[in-house]
């Protein structure tokens, strides 16, 4: 069996310190409420409904903040 990934997909490479540091720097540049939505969703693994309840926002507002925040991170972090 080969050690190469199936289907020509890139193998997962664990990020180095500098790469994760850059992510957190960019995350910190986002508005505080957007940072909170991202942290609650991915670090606390909360549902959109749970985040909406905790932050006293509508689910649609949570979705918008999550989408815009992730889009901004992607644009800043992609080389």
Residue, then its C-alpha position, 0 to 999 in steps of 0.5 A: x500500500x502507498x503512503x500517498x493520499x488517495x484521490x490526489x488530495x493533499x495530505x494533512x500537515x499539522x500547522x507550525x507555530x507561526x501558522x497558528x499564530x497568524x490565525x489568532x492574530x487575524x481572529x483578534x482583528x475581527x469585531x469582538x462579536x464576530x470573534x465570539x461567534x467563531x470561538x463559541x462555534x468551533x472551540x466550544x462546539x455550540x450550535x447556532x441556536x445555542x450561540x444565538x441564545x447566549x449572545x441574545x441574537x437571532x440565528x440569522x444574525x449568528x449565521x451572518x457573523x459566522x459567514x462574514x468572519x470566516x470569509x474574512x479569515x480565509x481572505x487574509x490567511x490565503x497566500 
